[in-house]
Structures are given as structure tokens and as C-alpha cells.
Amino acid sequence: MLHKIVAAWVLLVALCGPVAAETTIVFATDATWPPMEFVNDQKQVVGYSIAFMTAAGKEAGFTPVFKNTAWDGIFAGLEAKKYDAIVSSVSITDERKKKMDFSEPYFTVRQALIVDKTSTAKSLADLKGQKVGGQIGTTGYFAIKAAAGVEAKSYDEVGLAMEDLHVGRITAVVCDDPVAANYALDKYKDKLKIAAIIESGEAENYGVAVNKGNAATLALINKGIAAVKAKGLDKDLKVQWIGQ
């Protein structure tokens, strides 16, 4: 009798097949970069990038887990394999590609110059001898450092730079344009304005970073990104989170 029960169980397993476990991908994100990645009033990590990767997970069959991680250690943490990937408004650059692999782009961004509403500055060239703030290690901060005669002031978080600009401790801030809009057109709209878009000559794109050679994770993420774009879900997310 026992052998019949075992045989029936084996047959049932063969017919049903194994239950596939969905892959979990742990993403580090510096949630201080609204509206892309930030912590809301309910202490949840939210934003465009978070919503995009959640949608990508549904499309490609992976479960995203988001780990709030300070920017100044985010790349070292990836190298140490504390998480699988970084989705944190990371611009794809040739320098970064030497150390990590990137997904297909999921957002195109430009650098914006934010100043006090009374300022007549139209470019970084107009701010020689002045202090201009940016979040350390970002492409906005690199743009400030590259500007002749401008004094670059680094911050751990872009919000701290905006606060200093708001109270007059610095003259301007450079950061990604959706973040600039969040502060200059919303939070500090009565005090600040976007003076200019800093054109670099090449499109600046956000991508998801993974360790060199992590092809399996990268393939899943790319599959999800492609599906989100193909269905036009990214357009809905832009309206929801960025208002465009």
C-alpha cells in the first residue's frame, strides 16, 4: 500500500512540476532625492525610480526590496555585495562603467542651476568667486568643480544644499532637473528659481548599477525596464511623480 501512495505522490509532482520561486533583488537607494527617491510622511521609500523598478519587477518576475543607503557609501556597499543593485538616480558615465555594469537607461536627466529669485545669474560662468553647492559624488557636483572660478561646496544630501541656498549661505545649487523642480517650483517656490539648464553636449541617463559580471541580475532588470517602456508605463509614472 505504501508503494502505491509514494507512486501517486511522485506522479502528482511530475504532473504539477516544481513551484518556481520568484527572484528577489535588493536595491540600494539614497532616499534623499525627491521626486526620484525619498521617504514619505509614512516613512516609506517612494518616488519615480522606486515605482519604476516595482513595475519592472512585476513585468520581469522579480521582487524588488529597497534598502535606504547613504550616498557616500553606496558604491562601496555594492562592491562588498551588501545588496544586488543600486537604483538611486545614478547617471551612467564612462568613469563609473569602469567599475560596475549598468542596465539600459530608465530616465534621461539634465543638470539645473538653482538660484535665489533675485539673482541675475544665467550660468555657472556668472558665479565666479561665489559658493555653489551640490551633493558630493554626483554629476551636478562634478559640473560645479569643472566650472572655472566657482567655489564648490559639497553636501551629503541635496536637501542640505537647498536649505543653505534658501537662507543665503551659498549662491546657487546644481542638481538633476526633476530634483531642482521639486525644490525650486514647489518646496521653496517663493524664494528660489531655476536659472538655467546646464547643457553637457551629451544626454545624461539614469541606469541601475550592478557589480561587474552580474549578468543574471542585469538581464532580469533589463527585461523589466524594456517591458515598462514598451507598455508606456513610464509615461504614467512621470505624470504621477514628476508632473510631466
C-alpha positions, 0 to 999 in steps of 0.5 A: 500500500505504501508503494502505491501512495509514494507512486501517486505522490511522485506522479502528482509532482511530475504532473504539477512540476516544481513551484518556481520561486520568484527572484528577489533583488535588493536595491540600494537607494539614497532616499534623499532625492525627491521626486526620484527617491525619498521617504514619505510622511509614512516613512516609506521609500517612494518616488519615480525610480522606486515605482519604476523598478516595482513595475519592472519587477512585476513585468520581469518576475522579480521582487524588488526590496529597497534598502535606504543607503547613504550616498557616500557609501553606496558604491562601496556597499555594492562592491562588498555585495551588501545588496544586488543593485543600486537604483538611486538616480545614478547617471551612467558615465564612462568613469563609473562603467569602469567599475560596475555594469549598468542596465539600459537607461530608465530616465534621461536627466539634465543638470539645473542651476538653482538660484535665489529669485533675485539673482541675475545669474544665467550660468555657472560662468556668472558665479565666479568667486561665489559658493555653489553647492551640490551633493558630493559624488554626483554629476551636478557636483562634478559640473560645479568643480569643472566650472572655472572660478566657482567655489564648490561646496559639497553636501551629503544630501541635496536637501542640505544644499537647498536649505543653505541656498534658501537662507543665503549661505551659498549662491546657487545649487546644481542638481538633476532637473526633476530634483531642482523642480521639486525644490525650486517650483514647489518646496521653496517656490517663493524664494528660489528659481531655476536659472538655467539648464546646464547643457553637457553636449551629451544626454545624461541617463539614469541606469541601475548599477550592478557589480561587474559580471552580474549578468543574471541580475542585469538581464532580469532588470533589463527585461523589466525596464524594456517591458515598462517602456514598451507598455508606456508605463513610464509615461504614467509614472512621470505624470504621477511623480514628476508632473510631466 
